């Protein structure tokens, strides 16, 4: 299994390497106000991919924080509330809401 994984990694590397070698032509990216960027096509594609990954990760950060805080609250030690002064035997035990997601 270990060798199969290395073979898969090597195949992906050589495929991307061949892609880079085949796309060395200059590409021009036009921005607003007449600015432009001239670079090899493979660099333009790599930059667009990296920008997409960054935008996707930044879009997921609030949800990750929400789930992390919910998991922290669920696993925090719970302190029992003080006994009521009236001496009632019925204690209200509130369970935390169930976690959804990961």
Secondary structure, DSSP 8 states (H G I E B T S, - for coil): -HHHHHHHHHHHHHHHHHHHHH--SEEEEE-GGG-EEEEEHHHHHHHHHHHHHHHHHHHHHHHHHHHHHHHHHHHS--------TT--S-------------
